[in-house]
Amino acid sequence: MEYPIWHLTTFGGGFWIAFIATIHVFVAQFAVGGGLFLVLSEQMAYRTGSDELLDYVKKHSKFFLLLTMVFGGVSGVALWFSMALLSPQGALLLVREFLFAWATEWVWFVGEIVALLIYFYSWDKMSRSDHIKIGWFYFIFAWLSLFTINGVVGFMLTPGEWLQTHDFWDGIFNPTFWPQLAFRSFLSVMLAGLFGFVTAAWLKDPVIRCKMVRLCSIWTLLGLILLLPCGYWYMMALPPEQAEMILNKSHRVAYFLKMYQVTAPIILVGGLIMAICMPRKIKFPSALILLLIALVFYGSFEFIREAGRKPYVLWGVVYSNSVMVDKAAEMEGKSLLQEAKWVPDNLRKITDENKLKAGAWLYQMECVSCHAINGPMNDIVPRTVKYSAAGLDAFISGMGKLSKYMSPFLGDETERMALAEYIDSLSPQVKTVLAEVKETKVEPAPFVADQEYVLMAWSLEGLRLIVESEGRVSVSESGSKVRAQLLLRGDPPEVVTDDVKIICELKNVHQPYKMKAKDGFFESPPINVLPYSDDGYQPLPLVEVSAVDDAGEILATTTIVLPVSTRASCNNCHGGDWAVKGQGGLAAQTADDFLKIHDRDNYTDFTARVKLGDTIDCLSCHDGDTQLDLSTALHGFHAVYLSGKENEACTMCHSQESLRGLHRTVGMECVNCHGVMENHALALLKAEEDKLVAKDLIGLLMPVDMEMEEINPRMPWTQEPDCLTCHVDFAGPDTDSAFNVWNEDKSELFRNRKDEMDAVMCAACHNAPHAVFPAVDERDNLRALQYMGEAKPIGSGRTCTVCHENDMDYAAHHPGMGLE
């Protein structure tokens, strides 16, 4: 943000750094080992009196000069040039803090140049002993150059004590200095042998070619055998945080670890074959192939090492997007477009007209250092194609938290959405339009004023959100349940549970479910129903509930709804359409994506099990015992990405039908009772704080408008917001927030609570939670309309005669019943 931007698209910054740096350092390592190879081979030629070997060394020195001095020098300049463009802040810090090291390195480099030029042009012009001394000078200068640069390269990953002391020597002799130096030194030896194969392949004399190939094999095998334990030493020397990033947090590492493990034995076997089986038959193509395999081997090591540095250019100091860590902390929540020095003035304030252009600039400032657009490496398009713009906005807000390998987003909420919409525009796709909820006029069941029995029935849940993909995954409990109470009218009315059957039946399905008598009420078994119909999406399918005596005579009947929804918007972030086109349902592609992510982050084998025919039942593990309760896990994880979104955090996943009752009519939202996403998740996580994963997630969340210790822990589905928090003594509300005051146990839940006489259940008069009378949708009000002719709580407004034979002059069930 302090410097001009190098605008890149197809070839992002990550590609150029990887391409230039890998090849340059590959050649630079050869420059060290190759120097030793030259001088020792020359000594061997003199000692054995082999003119053929000496002639080979002379020719090899020309190849060595052109490759290391010319190509190596040019690629080194290109590396610094690209570094300065892509991460000017990081380059500036390296130059400033290690100026003495760079000056020293230039002394060694000048010594290399002079020594190599003298060595190459003085064949047959100076004595053998002096010529060999010049060769040794070259090797010493080259290794000292490696020694010096090794300190700076190691510092970029493991600055160690330098972060506190800012001492030059602490930076140079950092925690990985010695293992990395040993690794790179032996790698140089191996590369000397591999490059030697290439030049030896051109030798025409089969005898001398055989001798040189075997010599090169010794160099290759010796270097490889010695560098492998040094690589392990290097990994063990990494501080825990960097080691964790390499082994567990950076998802690309597994591929490069595999490449590293595959190419090492290929080089080993190749070296043995060269030495034993085909020293006389070696050809240039086979030598070149082995060299390229070594490039993959070395490149894999560099990618693994670089992964440990994410999301920094300089660990803990400068982020990958060239922003200082302390500056990023100062910038939190502020406008990046206002603060950045090189943004065009007409983009500093986002409007509907310039949003995509502003997003493009934000992409260049925050993403291009690693990502390409439709490019060969780290392409952002396939990585984000599964997201909607809202999903991208959520993911970007979580960068640097759970996604620790990425820099945190800099900018305000408007800029974050502009970036999300720009990235979303890079992979245009047809957006699914959801069908409108089918509105069908339904008449309530008839009510006879002097009927003997009154049947109250309601759904146990305000909404059952069905999150399951057939044959893949199930996140929801099986089926919806209906509860009912049968009342014999009178003064007082009587709750009837004996010598009567309660039957519920889905309209137009003709499959009756017998309800079981419990503690003063009846409850149905789980009823599986989906909100799909031939004429559109209907999340409130009708259920007819009837009370039947032993003689089979219907005593009373009522019609209610069984609220279900399949519109859990997992596809905002996990991709895929809907299972039922235009209506809802978890598509296979969506389920496969979050199973894959679960496998990647938690080392499970769900994807493989699904291919074998298993269905993954999330509740079987996430039961609150050894693993987090499912609600805690889902809210705790997603809160990291949905912080700062108020009620939008809820509607990102939950369908609009979740809240349909009176509270919605008066303008209340999910957050009024459950709290904003951060606080809601923290309350759940604190109840399971004994689990390590809960502690980790708590550390990533900041409570909103309250202190962490003020948030009371709660268990999902056992402790919920209490109605009486707002409705003190059953009176009108004196607050609009029920968050942080939980009932003690399940018996106090609204769904289980009875009136003060321990007879009539609260939901019998007020309806199901989230759909209390008067509800937004008339279908929810059918029972109230049946018994009172208008949508309001049963018994309110002097309608006691629904159950009583006479009007009551006092509030029997609880205070505030509106009998005055």
N, C-alpha and C positions, 0 to 999 in steps of 0.2 A: 504493500500500500504506500510505501515511501518512494518507490521507484517506478519508472515506465514499465509497461507490460509487453512481453514478447507474445504476440497473439499467435496461438497454435490451434490447429483443429485435428486433422487426420493423424499427424505425428505429434502427440502430446509431449510434454516435458519428460515424462518418465521414459518414453521411447528413446529420446536423444541421449539422455544421460546413460541409460543402460547400454545402448548401442556403442556410443563413443567410449565410455569408461571401460566397459568390459574388454573391448578390443585393445584399447590403449594399455590398460594395466596388464593384459595378457602378454603383449609384446614387451612391456617394461619389465615384467618378471623374467622373460626370456633374456632380456639385456643383462640381467644379473647372472643367471646361471650360464648363459651362453658365453659370457666373458671367462668364467672359470673353465668351461668346456674347451674353449680355444687354447688357453695357455697350457692346460694339462695335456691336451691332445698334441700340441706342438712339442712339449717336453717328451712325450711318448714317442713321437716321430724321431726326434734326435737320439733318444736312448736306444731305439730299435734300428736306427739307420734306415728307416723306410722313407724313400723319396715319394712313394705313392701317397703315404699318409700325410706327409708334409704338403704335398700338392693339394690334397683334399682340404687341409686346414686353411691354406691360402684362399681357395675358392669359397670355403665356408665363411671366411672373414669378410669377403665382399658382400655376400648375402646378409651377413650379420650387420654390417655397416649400413646397408641400404634399408634394412627392415627396422633396426633399432634406432639409428640416428636420424634417418630421414622420415620414415613413416612414424616412428615413435615420437619424434619431436613435433611433427605437424599435428598428430592426433592429441598430443598433450596440450598444445595451444587450443585446439578445438574443444577439448574438455573444459579448460578454464573459461573459454569464451561462452560455452553453453551454460556452465555453472553460474557465471556472472549474470547472464540474462535470466535464467530460471530462478535463481535464488541469490539475488544481489546482497541481501542482508546476511545470509550465511557466508558467502564469499568474503564480504567485508570483515566479518568477525574473525574468520580464519586468518586473513591477512594481518589484521590488527593484533590479534592475540599471539600469533606465532611468526611474527616478522623475522625474529632472529633465526627461527628454524628454516623459514623459506630462504633467507639469505645464505644460511649454511648449506642448504640443499643446492642452491645455485653454484656454490663453490664446488661441491662434489660433482655437479652436472658439467661444469666447465672442465673440471679435471677429467671426467669421462670423455668428453668431446676431444680434448687435446690428446689424451692417451690413445683413444681409438684411431684417430686420424694418423698419429705417428705409427701406431702398430700396423695399420693397413698399408700405409705408403712406404714403410721402411723395410719391407721384406727384401732380403738380400742387400740391404744398404747399411746395416749395422750388425754388430756381432750377435751371435745367438743368445749369449747370456744377457746382453742389454735389451734385445728384443723381447725376451721372456720377462725381464723386469718391467718393461713397458706394459706387457699383458697383465702382469700382476697388479700394476698400478691401476689399470682400467678396472679390473675386478674389484679391487678395494674401494675405489671411488663409487662404483655402481652399487656395491653392497651398503656403503655408508649412506648413499642416497636413499636406498630402500629403508635403512635404519631410521632415517630422519622422517621420511614421509609416513612410514608405518606408525610413528607416534601421533601424527596429525590425523590419519585415517582412523586409528583406534579411538582417539579423542572424540571424533564425531559420533561414535556409538556409545562409548563408555567414558564420559568425562571424569567420573570418579570424584576425588576430593576437590578438583578444580571448581566445581559448582559452588563450593563454600569459600575456597581460598583464592581463586583466580590466579593461582601461581603457575608460571610457565612450566616448571618441571613437573608439577602435579598433572598438568594437561598432557605433556609428552609421555611421561611414564605412568600412563593410566592403567586401569585393571587388566586390560587385554593386550598390553604392549608386548610382553614377552611371548605368550603363546602365539599371537598373530605373527610376530617376527619369525619364530621358528617355523610356523606353517608356511609363510611366504618364502622363506629361504629354501626349504626343501621343495616347494612347488617350483621354484626357479631351477632347481637341479633337474626335476622331472621334465620341465619344458625344454631344457637344453637338450635332453635326449630325444624328445619328440621332434623338435625342429631339426635335430641332427639326422633323423630318419629321412626327412624331406630332401636334404642335400645329398645324403649318402645314396639315395635312390638313383641319382644321376650318374654315379660312378660307373664307368664302363668295365673296369677290371673286376671280375667276379671275386677274386681273392681279397682285394683291398675293400670291396664293397661288403663282403662277408665280415671282415674284421671290424669295419666301422659300424655296421648294423649291430653286431654283438656289443660293441663298446656303447653305442647309443642305448641299447636295451638295458645295460647295467645302470646307466644314468637314470633312465626312465623308471625302472623297477625300484632302485634304491630311493629315489626321490619320493615315489608314491608310497612305499612302505613306511618311510619316515614321516611323511606329512599326515597320514591318516590318524595316528595317535595325537599329533599336534592339533588336528581339527577337533578331536574330542576334548583335549586340554583347553582349547579356545572356548568351546561351548561351556565347559565347567567353570571357566573364569568369568563368564558373563554374570552381572548382577541379576538377582531374581526377576526384576521387572522386565529386563530385556530378554532374559531366557523365556519368561512366560509369553512375551509377545511372539517370539520365534516358534515356540512349541505349541502354543494353544490359541493365541489371539489372532495371528495373521493367517488368513485362510488360504493364501496362495502358497504358503511354505510347504505344505504336505507334498505338492507336486514337485517342487524343487528338491526336497529331501529325497524323494523317490529317484529323481534324475541323478542326484549326487550318488546315491547308493547303487544305481544301475551302471553308471559310467565308470565308476572306480574299478570294479572287477573287469570291465571290458578293456580298460587300459592295461590292467595287470595281465590279463590273458593275451592281449595284443602284443605286449612287450615280450612275453615268454615265447609266443609264436614267432615273432621277428627274430629272437635270439636262437631258438632251437630248430624250428621247422623250415623257415624260409629266408635265412640270411642272404642266400645267393639270389633268391627269386624276388626280392622286394621290388615293388614298382612304385612310381611316384603317386598314383591314385590311392594305393593302400596306405602309404605313409601320410598322405594328406587327410584321408578319412580318420585315421587314428588321431591326428592333430586336431581335427575338428571335434572329435569326441572329447578330447581334452579341453577344448574351448567350452563345450557344454558342461563338462565337469567343473571347470573353474567358474563359469558363469552361474551355475547352480549355487556354488558356495557364496558368491557375491550376492545373489538374490536372497539367500537365507540370511546372510549378514545384514543386508539392507533392511530386511523385514523386521529385524530387531530394533531398528532405528525409528520405525514408524511410531507416531506421526511427525517425527522431527527430521529436519536436516541436520541439526546439531542437538543431540539428545537433551531435552529439558531446557533448551535455550531458544532455538528457532524452529518454528513449525515448517512443514513441507511447503506451505504456501508463502514462505519467506517473511512471516510475521513473527516478531519477537514474542516469547511467551508472556512476559510481563505486559507488553503492549496489548496482547489479546485479552488479558484479564481486565485491563482498563477499558477495553472496547465493548465489553459484554453488554448487550442490549442497545448499543448505540448504532447509528447509521454508518455503515462502511462507505457508502457512496458519498456521504458528506465529509468523511474523514480522509479518504484516499486522495492523494495529491494529483493524480493524473487522469481522473475521470472527467469526461466532457461535462461542461456545466449543464447542458440540457438533460443529463441523466441523473443529476444529483437528487432530484425529487421524482419519485415514481408516479406515473399516471397510467391510465388505461391505454393511452396511445404508445407510450415508450416502455411498457413493462417488459416486453420480450428483449428489447435492446439492452435495457438495464440488466436483465437476467444474463444476457450474453457477456456483459462486462463483469458481472459477479462471478460467472463461470471462469473467465480468464484469470481473475484475481485469486480465486479460491480452489479451483479444481484442476486447472490445466497443467500444473506442475507434475501431476501424476497421471491424469486421464486424457485419453484421446477421444475424438469424435469420429466414429466409423473408421478407426485406425487399427493397426496390427497388434497393438499392445495396450492392455488396461483400458479397453474401449468402454466408455461410459454408457453407450447406447444399449447393448445387450444386458448390461448390469442393472439398468433402470427400467427396462421395457415393461416389467411386470407391475410397476407402480403407477397409480393415478397421481395427478398433481398433488392432491391432498396427502397421499401416502408418501410421496417424495418430501413434502414439507415436514412430515413427521419424522422421516428417516434423517433428514438433514439436521433437525433439532436435536437428535440423539447422537450425532457424530462427536467423537471425543469422549463419550461416556461408556456405553456398552461397546460401541464400535471404536475401540481405542486406537486402532491403526489409522484412523482418519483424524485430521485436524478439526477442532471445533469450528462451527460456522461463526463467522463474524458478520454482524449486521442486525437490523431489527426485523420484526415479524413480517413487515411488508416486503423487505428485500429477500427474506427467506422464501416467501411464496413466489416472488418474481423469479428467483433462481430455479425453484421447483417447476414452475410453468415453462421456463425456457428448456430445461432438461427434458421435460415431458414432451415438448414440441419437437424434439430431435427424433422421436420414434412415434410419428403419428399413427394412430390406430382408431378404429371405429369404437366409440364409447357405447356401452350398452345402456339403453334407456329402459328403466324399470317401469313396468305397467302400473298404472294407478290402482289403488285399492278399490275393489269392486264395491260400490255402494248399492245395497239392495234393501228396499223397504220391507221390514218384517213387523208383523203385528204381534204384540205380546199375547201370551196365553190368556184365556178368559178368566175373569174373577167374579165369583158369585158372592154378594155382600154377606150373606148369612151362611156361607159354607162352613162345614164343621172343622176342616183341617186347613192349615196354611203350610205350604212347603217352601222353605228357603233353601236355595242352592247357589253355589258360586264356585268359581275356579280357585284351586288352592294357590295358584301363582297369578300374579298380575299379567305376566307374559312368559311363555316358555320359548326361549330362543334356541332353535334347533341348529346345532353346528355339527354336522356329520356328513361324511361323504361315503356313499355305499361301497363297501369292500375295502375302505382305506382307513378312515379315522372316525372316531366318535368322541365328541367333547361334552355332549349333553347327557343328562340322566334320561332314562327311558320313560317316555310317555308323560302326559299331563293327568292331573288328578282333579276330581270334582268332590266337593264336600257339600253336605246337606243336613238340615235339621227339619224335622217334622213337628209342628206345633198343633196341639188340640186347642182350639179357641175356647176361651172361658175367662173367668176371673178367679184365680189367675189362670193363664194359659199353662199347658203342660207339655213338656218336651217328651215326645214319644219315640222309643227305640225298640219296644217289644212287640211281637206279633204283627210285624209290618216289614215289608220289603221295599227298598228304594232302588229303582232301576234308572239308569241313564243310558241314553241312546243318541248317537250322532244322527242328525237329520239326514234323511236320504241314504243312510248306510244300512240301517236295520240290523245292527249288531248290538244287542243289549249287554250292558255291564252291570252286574249286581254289586251294589255297594255294601260294604261291611260296617256293622255297627261298632262304634268305638265309645269314647267317653262323652256320651250325650250328643253324638253326631254320627253321621255316616260318611264313609270315604270310599271312593271308587278305586279299582286297580288302575295302574298306568294305562292311559288311552293314547295310542299313537295315531295322530292325525296330522296331515300336512295342509298348509293354507292354499292349496291349488284347486281350482275348479275349471270347468270347461269354459266358463265365461269370464275368467280373470282371477287375479290374486285376491284371496279373501283370508285375512289373518284372524278372523273371528268366526270360525265355523260354529253353527248352532248345535246345541245339545238339549234334548228334551229329557227332563227329570220327572219321574212319576213315583208316587207312593201308592203301594198296593197292599191290601190286607190279605189275610190267609185265604179268603174266599176268591181272591183274584179281582176284587173290585178296586177300581182306581179311587183313592181317597183325595188326592190332590196332584196337580201337575204344574210345572213351570218351565219356561224356556230361558236358557242362559247361553253364554258363549264360552268356548274353550279357546282362549287367546294363544295363538302360536305364530311364530315368525321364523322364516328361514333366511332373513335378510341380514345376517351378520356380515358386515362389510370387510371380511378378511381379505377380499381381493383388492382392496385399496393398496395394500402393501405386498400381497403374496401373488398377485396376478390371477389370470383366469377370468372367464365369463361367469355366468350363473349356471347351476346345474339344470335348471328349468329356464329356458330362454325368456328373458324379459321379466321373470317373476322372482326368482331367488334360488337359494340352495348352494351348498358348498361344492364347487366344481372339483373334478379330479385334479386339475392342474394346480388349483389353489391348495388343496390338501397336500399334494406331493411337494409343493414348495416349502410349507412349514415343517413337514416331516424331514425334508432334506436339511433345513436349517437346524432342526433339533438334533439330527445326527451329527452335523458338523460341530455344533457348540457343546454338545453333551456326550458325544462318543457313543450314541445309541446306534442300533441297526434297523431302525424302523423302515427305511426305504427298502432294504433287502427283504424284510419280513413281509411287507405288503406285496412284493413281487411273488412271494411264495404262497400268497393267499390269506395272510393274516389281516385282521382289522385291529388297528391300534386304538385301545380304549384308554384315553388320557386319565380318566378317573381311577383306573386300576393302580396307577402309581401315585398320582397327585391326590392323596387322601389325607394330607395333613399329618401323616405319621413320619415315615422316613423322608418323604419328599414334601415340598410345600403343597398346601391345599391348592386345588386347581384355580380357584378364584384369586388366591394370593399370588400364585405364579403368573397368571395372565395379567393381572392389574399391576403387579410389581414390575414385571419386565416391560410392559408397554408404557408405563408411566414415564419411563426414561425418555421415550420418544414423543410423548404427548403432553409434556409439561408446558404450562403457560397457555393452555388452550381453553380454559374454563369449561363450559358445557360442551363445546365442540369436541373435546377429548372423548366424551361419552358417545356422542352421535357418530364419531368416526367408525365405531364398531357396532354399537347397538342400534337396532332399527327404530324408526320413528314411532312405532306402536308401543314402545316400552312404557311410556307415560301417557295415559288416556283419561285420567280421572279429573276431579275437581281442581286438584293442585295445578294441573296444566292450564285449566281455564283461567285461573287467577294469576298466571304468569310465572309460576314456579318451574324450576328445572331440576335435573338430576342432582346438581351440585348443592341445592338447598338442603337436601337431607344427607346425601352421601359425601359431600365435600368435593372440592376440586380434585382432579386426578392425583396430584402429588400427595395431598393429605389423605385421600381415600386409600391409596396404595400403602402409605406409611403406616396407617392404622392396622391394616391387614398384616404387613410385614413385621411390625413390632410384636404381634401375637405369636410369631414363629421365629423370634430373634435368636433362638438357640441354634437355628440352622445357619450354616456358613453362607449359603446363597442369599438368605434374607439379609444378613449383615452387609454383604456386598452391595445389594440393591439399595438398602437404606443409605449407604454411603454415596450413592449417585443421585439422591433426591433431596431437594430442599423444600421444607414445608412452606406454605403460603400463609402469610398474615398471622403466624403463630410460631412459637418455639417448638423444637422437636420434642422436648420433654413434656410439653402440654398435650400432645396427641395421645389419646387413650387407645391401647391395643384392642382389637376385636377379632373374633373368629367369624368368618363368613357363614351365612345361613343359620348361625347360632345367636349371634349378637347383631342387632340391626338398630337403625335410628328409632327412637321411641316416640310415638305419636304425642305422648303427654309432655314431651320436651317443649313443644310449641303450644299445645292445648293444655295448659296447666289447669288441673281440676276440671278438665273437659270443657273449659271455656274457649272462647275465640282465641286465635293465636296472638301472642304478644311478641313473637319473633318469627322470622322466616328462615331460620337455620336450625336444623336438628342434628347437625354434624357433631360428633365427639361425645355424645351422650348415648350410651348403648344399653339395651336391656341386658339382664344378667344371664339368662339362659333361654332355651327354646320355648319354655312355657310362657314367656312374656312376649313372644313375637306376636305381632298383630294377627297373623294367620291362626295362632293358637289361643289367643286371649278370649276370655268370656266376660260377660258383664259382671257387675258387682254382686249379683246373686248367684254367680257361677252356674248360669243356666244357658243363656243365649250367647252365641259367639258374636264377636264384634263384626266379623265379615257378613253375618246373616243380615244385619241391618245396613252396613256401610258398603258392602261388596268387596271384591278382591283387592288386595294391595295394588297400587298404581292405577286402579280403575274405580276408585270410590265414587259413589253417587254425589252429584250428577256428573256422569262421565261425558267426554267429548263425543264419543261414538254412540249413537242411539241403540246399537245392539247391546252394548254394556248395560244400558238402562232398562232392558226389557222387563226384568223382575220388578223394579220399582214402578214402572209404568203399569204393569199388570195389577199390582196391589193398591196403588195410590193414584194412578192416572197422571202422574207427573214424576219427573226424575229428581228424586231427593232421598235422603236416608229414610229407611223404613221407620215409621213411628214419629218422624219429625213433623212439626206444624200441626200438632193435634190430630195425628192419624193413628192413634193407639188402637182403634177398633179393627185394624188389620188382624191383630192377634187377640185383643181383648173384646169382650162383649160390650163393654161400656168405656166411655172416655175416662182417661186417668187424670187425676188432678195433682199428681206428684211424679217426679222423675224417678222411676223405680230402677231402671237399669244403670244409669249414671247421671250425674248432674249435667245441666245444660242441654236438656233434650228438647227445648223449645215448646214446653207445654203451657207457658204463660199466655 
